[in-house]
Amino acid sequence: MRAGATPVFADIDPKSYNLDPESVAPGNYVKDPSRHSRRPLGLPAEMNPIVDVAERYGVTVIEDAAQAIGAAYHGQNVGTIGSMGCFSFFPSKNLGGSGDGGIVTTNDANYADRLRLLRVHGSRQKYQYEISGH
């Protein structure tokens, strides 16, 4: 809401409880059961069709990979498929810390710069604030 975005709701796949790509945009995507990690970590959504739709409409994909450390989708680590991946280290997660914590991954220099700025209250230099950060 701070960014001025409007939430758009989509349905889930009742078998995996992940985002159903068909509910994001019209299309007849083939479900690929081989996408699941053989390890008991995470259950990736059908990322290829989601990324395809996002690219078509100019939408950024931010992966919720909170409990998907070590999971893969077609050989690619979850959290590295979209523009950003978000992982949680909250104590109840599968890679828990001693308090609130997490990490955001990206290979985009502009996103990385913005994320670094947000994490230090919008300041690159002490007492000089470019934006309202966290």
C-alpha positions in Angstrom: 0.0 0.0 0.0 2.9 2.3 0.7 3.9 1.9 -3.0 0.4 2.7 -4.2 -0.2 -0.9 -5.4 -3.6 -2.5 -5.5 -3.8 -6.2 -4.3 -5.1 -8.6 -6.9 -6.2 -12.0 -5.5 -5.6 -15.3 -7.2 -6.6 -18.8 -6.5 -4.5 -21.8 -5.3 -3.9 -25.2 -6.6 -5.8 -27.4 -4.2 -3.2 -30.2 -4.5 -0.1 -28.1 -3.6 -1.8 -25.0 -1.9 0.5 -22.8 -4.1 -0.5 -20.1 -6.5 -2.4 -21.5 -9.4 -0.8 -20.0 -12.6 -4.1 -20.4 -14.4 -5.7 -18.0 -12.0 -3.1 -15.3 -12.6 -3.8 -15.0 -16.3 -5.5 -16.9 -19.1 -3.6 -20.0 -20.2 -3.5 -23.7 -20.2 -0.3 -24.6 -18.4 0.8 -28.2 -18.0 1.4 -29.2 -14.4 4.8 -30.8 -14.0 5.0 -33.2 -11.0 8.8 -33.5 -11.4 9.2 -29.9 -10.2 9.1 -30.9 -6.5 12.3 -31.1 -4.5 13.1 -34.6 -3.3 14.1 -33.1 0.0 11.3 -32.3 2.6 11.8 -28.6 2.1 9.4 -26.2 0.5 6.9 -26.9 -2.3 7.6 -24.5 -5.1 4.8 -23.0 -7.1 4.7 -23.4 -10.9 7.2 -20.6 -11.4 7.7 -20.7 -15.2 4.2 -19.8 -16.1 4.0 -17.2 -13.3 7.2 -15.6 -14.6 5.9 -15.8 -18.2 2.7 -13.9 -17.2 4.6 -11.4 -15.1 7.0 -10.6 -18.0 4.2 -10.2 -20.4 2.5 -7.6 -18.2 5.6 -5.9 -16.8 5.0 -7.2 -13.2 7.8 -7.9 -10.8 7.8 -11.4 -9.3 8.8 -11.5 -5.6 9.0 -15.1 -4.3 7.8 -16.0 -0.8 10.5 -18.6 0.0 10.1 -18.3 3.7 10.3 -22.0 4.3 11.9 -23.1 1.1 15.6 -23.2 2.0 17.1 -25.9 -0.2 14.0 -26.4 -2.4 14.4 -26.3 -6.2 12.2 -25.9 -9.2 13.4 -27.5 -12.4 17.0 -27.5 -11.0 16.9 -23.8 -9.9 17.0 -22.8 -6.3 13.7 -21.3 -5.0 14.2 -17.7 -4.2 16.3 -17.1 -7.3 13.7 -17.4 -9.9 11.8 -14.2 -9.6 13.2 -10.7 -9.3 13.5 -11.1 -5.6 13.2 -14.0 -3.1 12.2 -13.5 0.6 13.3 -15.9 3.3 12.3 -15.9 6.9 14.5 -16.7 9.9 11.7 -16.4 12.4 12.2 -18.9 15.2 9.3 -21.1 14.1 10.6 -21.5 10.5 12.7 -24.4 9.3 15.9 -22.2 9.5 15.0 -20.2 12.6 17.1 -17.6 14.3 16.9 -16.3 17.9 14.4 -13.6 16.9 12.8 -11.9 14.0 15.1 -11.9 10.9 15.2 -12.7 7.2 16.9 -12.1 3.9 16.0 -10.9 0.5 17.9 -12.2 -2.5 18.1 -10.5 -5.9 20.5 -10.4 -8.9 19.3 -6.9 -9.9 21.7 -4.1 -8.8 18.9 -1.5 -8.6 16.7 -3.7 -6.4 19.7 -4.5 -4.2 20.6 -0.8 -3.8 17.0 0.0 -2.9 16.8 -2.9 -0.4 20.0 -1.8 1.3 18.7 1.7 1.6 15.4 0.5 3.1 17.0 -1.7 5.7 18.9 1.3 7.2 16.0 3.7 7.5 16.6 5.2 4.1 20.1 6.6 5.0 23.4 6.0 3.2 25.1 8.6 5.5 24.4 9.2 9.1 21.5 11.6 9.7 20.9 12.0 5.9 17.7 10.3 4.8 16.8 9.8 1.1 13.6 7.9 1.7 11.4 6.6 4.6 13.0 3.3 5.3 12.5 0.6 8.0 
